Amino acid sequence: MSIFLVVMRDLVVKSLEAIKVRIEGDDHSLKSVFRNKEISEFKKTLASDTIKFTQELAEGLSDERLREKVVSRLLEIQKNAHLYCQERGLSLGQFGLEINQLILMVQTLYSKLHDFNMLDMPITPNPFVQLCHYSAQYLSHRVYHSNTMSLNVELSKDKEKLLKLNIDNCKFELDGLDRSNQNYKQHYQVRILQAIDKIRADNEQACQKYRSNIGIPLVNLMFFQAISASFSLGPQLGYIDIFMQRAKESIEKQVLEFEPFVQAAEAYAQYDKQEALVARPQ
């Protein structure tokens, strides 16, 4: 199972579940008297069926084919919902906008993992793969919350740049390790943990750049003296620090029994040729 499949599946399922909750809430709100409950049920069924479709995606497909299948499915349910509403003289409503946004999120996530060289990367116990997995979870989190979080755009770009730079540097150094050394796996694991610490330190430095220190005059009533206090306003360490902490904890718990990382993009290519033999979920 690839990293993209796992994080994309989580993104799609989470988004469709949120759409169902939104529809259910609207049906029980003050404006429910103006809503067509039959259409609401149809849209929720489309969302539920697509959740099932996404959860049953064949693991043998390349990430490109997985993306194509999910986007195609989302376009299909959007079209079906539009026709269903049109037959009843109503517009598609918010559902259409939500599906458009979800398609954009899937495309954006795919593009980000492509930029990070994480496509067609099977999830294994290898510590470098674990670092990539948690990094992909962070990127997916940013994509999912892109419209609901107040983001400092420049800081967001800086965080992704420092994450990619440290992962690329880590991979370069791992490739240079001597595999014949009896302590190779220990050195391999230590280098990845050092990369995680560097990501967290660089993130803290990036956040600090966008913080402002503000001094406030106060009065010491006991001694009738003017004193001042200062505090910082600005971004906190955020979710990149949380996901890197999780990656560190996961890797530190691992027994040093893993195979060196090998990019598996070529291995995945063979599955596209055999796609007709793969059972497709209905």
C-alpha positions in Angstrom: 0.0 0.0 0.0 1.5 3.3 -1.0 1.8 6.5 1.1 -0.4 8.4 -1.4 -3.2 5.8 -1.3 -3.3 6.0 2.5 -3.3 9.8 2.9 -5.5 10.3 -0.1 -8.0 7.8 1.1 -8.1 9.5 4.5 -8.5 12.9 2.9 -11.4 11.8 0.7 -13.2 9.8 3.4 -12.9 12.6 5.9 -14.2 15.2 3.4 -17.2 13.1 2.3 -18.1 12.3 5.9 -18.0 16.1 6.5 -20.3 16.7 3.5 -22.8 14.1 4.9 -22.7 15.8 8.3 -23.3 19.2 6.7 -26.3 17.8 4.7 -27.8 16.2 7.8 -27.3 19.5 9.8 -29.0 21.5 7.1 -32.0 19.1 7.0 -32.5 19.7 10.7 -31.9 23.5 10.7 -34.5 26.3 10.4 -34.2 26.2 6.6 -35.2 22.6 6.5 -38.7 23.5 5.4 -37.3 24.7 2.1 -35.2 21.6 1.5 -36.0 18.5 -0.6 -35.2 15.6 1.8 -35.3 13.1 -1.1 -32.4 14.9 -2.8 -30.5 15.1 0.5 -30.8 11.3 0.9 -29.6 10.8 -2.7 -26.5 13.0 -2.1 -25.7 11.3 1.2 -26.0 7.9 -0.6 -23.6 9.1 -3.3 -21.1 10.2 -0.7 -21.4 6.9 1.2 -21.0 4.8 -1.9 -17.9 6.8 -2.9 -16.4 6.3 0.6 -16.8 2.6 0.1 -15.3 2.9 -3.4 -12.3 4.7 -2.1 -11.7 2.3 0.8 -11.8 -0.7 -1.6 -9.4 0.7 -4.2 -6.9 -1.9 -5.4 -3.6 -1.6 -3.8 -1.7 -2.7 -6.9 -2.4 0.3 -9.0 0.1 3.1 -9.5 -0.6 6.4 -7.6 -1.4 8.1 -10.9 -4.1 5.6 -11.7 -5.5 5.8 -8.2 -5.7 9.6 -8.6 -7.5 9.2 -11.9 -9.9 6.7 -10.6 -10.9 8.9 -7.6 -11.2 12.1 -9.6 -13.3 10.2 -12.2 -15.6 8.9 -9.5 -16.0 12.3 -7.9 -16.9 13.8 -11.3 -19.4 11.0 -11.8 -21.3 11.5 -8.6 -21.3 15.3 -9.2 -22.9 14.7 -12.6 -25.4 12.2 -11.2 -26.4 14.6 -8.4 -26.8 17.4 -10.9 -29.1 15.3 -13.2 -31.1 14.2 -10.2 -31.6 17.8 -9.0 -32.3 19.0 -12.5 -35.1 16.5 -13.0 -36.8 18.0 -9.9 -36.3 21.5 -11.1 -33.6 22.3 -8.5 -29.9 23.3 -8.6 -27.1 21.2 -7.4 -26.4 23.6 -4.6 -23.5 23.4 -2.2 -22.8 19.8 -2.9 -21.4 20.7 -6.3 -19.0 23.2 -4.8 -17.9 20.7 -2.1 -17.1 18.0 -4.7 -15.2 20.6 -6.8 -13.1 21.5 -3.7 -12.5 17.8 -3.0 -11.3 17.2 -6.5 -8.9 20.1 -6.2 -7.6 18.8 -2.8 -6.9 15.3 -4.4 -5.0 16.9 -7.3 -3.1 19.2 -4.9 -2.1 16.4 -2.6 -0.9 14.3 -5.6 1.1 17.3 -6.9 2.7 17.9 -3.5 3.8 14.2 -3.1 5.1 14.3 -6.6 7.3 17.3 -5.7 8.5 15.5 -2.6 9.3 12.3 -4.5 6.9 10.3 -2.4 4.7 8.9 -5.2 4.5 5.1 -5.6 6.3 4.7 -2.3 5.1 1.6 -0.5 4.7 1.8 3.3 7.3 -0.3 5.0 9.0 -0.4 8.4 12.0 1.4 6.9 12.6 4.6 9.0 13.0 6.8 5.9 9.7 5.6 4.6 8.2 6.3 8.0 9.6 9.9 7.9 8.0 10.3 4.4 4.7 8.9 5.7 4.4 11.3 8.5 5.5 14.1 6.3 2.8 13.2 3.8 0.2 13.2 6.6 1.3 16.7 7.4 1.0 17.8 3.8 -2.5 16.2 3.6 -3.5 18.0 6.8 -2.5 21.3 5.2 -4.4 20.5 2.1 -7.6 19.5 4.0 -7.5 22.6 6.2 -6.5 25.1 3.4 -9.9 26.8 3.3 -10.7 26.6 7.0 -7.4 27.8 8.7 -6.0 31.3 8.8 -2.7 30.7 7.2 0.4 32.8 6.8 1.0 32.0 3.2 4.7 32.8 3.2 5.3 30.8 6.4 3.4 27.9 4.9 5.7 28.0 1.9 8.8 28.2 4.2 7.6 25.1 6.1 7.2 23.0 3.0 10.5 24.2 1.7 12.4 23.3 4.9 10.6 20.0 5.1 11.6 19.0 1.5 15.1 20.3 1.9 15.8 18.2 5.0 14.2 15.1 3.5 16.3 15.5 0.3 19.5 16.0 2.3 18.6 13.0 4.5 18.1 10.8 1.5 21.4 11.9 0.0 23.3 11.1 3.2 21.6 7.8 3.6 22.6 6.8 0.1 26.2 7.5 1.1 26.3 5.2 4.1 28.5 2.1 4.0 26.1 -0.8 3.9 28.9 -3.3 4.7 29.4 -1.6 8.1 28.1 -3.7 10.9 26.4 -0.7 12.5 24.8 0.4 9.2 21.3 0.2 10.4 22.1 2.1 13.6 23.7 4.8 11.6 20.8 4.8 9.2 18.3 5.3 12.0 20.3 7.9 13.8 20.7 10.0 10.6 16.9 10.0 10.1 16.3 11.0 13.7 18.8 13.9 13.2 16.9 15.0 10.2 13.7 15.1 12.2 15.3 17.2 14.9 16.7 19.5 12.2 13.2 19.9 10.6 11.7 20.8 14.0 14.6 23.3 14.7 14.2 24.9 11.3 10.5 25.1 11.8 10.9 26.9 15.1 13.3 29.3 13.5 10.9 30.0 10.6 8.0 30.6 13.1 10.2 33.0 15.1 10.9 35.1 12.0 7.2 35.9 11.8 6.6 36.6 15.5 6.5 40.1 17.0 7.5 40.9 20.6 5.2 43.5 22.2 6.0 45.3 25.4 3.2 46.4 27.7 3.7 48.9 30.5 2.5 47.7 33.9 2.4 49.2 37.4 3.7 47.5 40.4 1.2 48.6 43.1 3.3 47.4 46.0 6.3 49.6 45.2 4.6 52.2 42.9 7.0 51.5 40.2 6.5 51.3 36.5 7.5 47.9 35.0 6.9 46.3 31.7 6.1 42.8 30.3 6.5 41.5 26.9 5.0 38.6 25.0 5.1 37.3 21.5 2.4 37.4 18.9 2.5 35.2 15.8 2.6 31.6 14.6 3.2 28.7 16.9 5.1 25.6 15.9 2.0 24.0 14.4 1.2 20.6 13.0 4.6 20.0 11.3 6.1 19.8 14.8 3.3 17.4 15.9 3.8 15.1 13.0 7.6 15.1 13.3 7.3 14.2 17.0 5.0 11.3 16.0 7.6 10.2 13.4 10.4 10.4 15.9 8.5 8.4 18.5 7.5 5.7 15.9 11.1 5.3 14.6 12.6 5.2 18.1 10.3 2.3 19.0 11.4 0.3 16.0 13.5 -2.8 16.2 16.4 -2.3 13.7 14.9 -5.0 11.3 14.2 -3.2 8.0 15.4 -3.2 4.5 17.2 -0.2 3.0 14.9 2.2 1.1 14.6 1.6 -2.6 12.4 3.8 -4.8 9.6 1.6 -6.1 8.2 3.6 -8.9 9.4 1.2 -11.6 7.9 -1.8 -9.7 4.5 -0.1 -9.6 4.5 0.5 -13.3 3.9 -3.2 -14.0 0.5 -3.1 -12.3 -0.9 -0.7 -14.9 -0.2 -3.3 -17.6 -2.2 -5.9 -15.5 -5.0 -3.6 -14.6 -7.6 -5.6 -16.5 -6.8 -8.5 -14.2 -7.4 -6.5 -11.0 -10.9 -6.9 -9.5 -12.5 -3.5 -9.6 -14.9 -2.5 -6.8 -18.4 -1.8 -7.9 
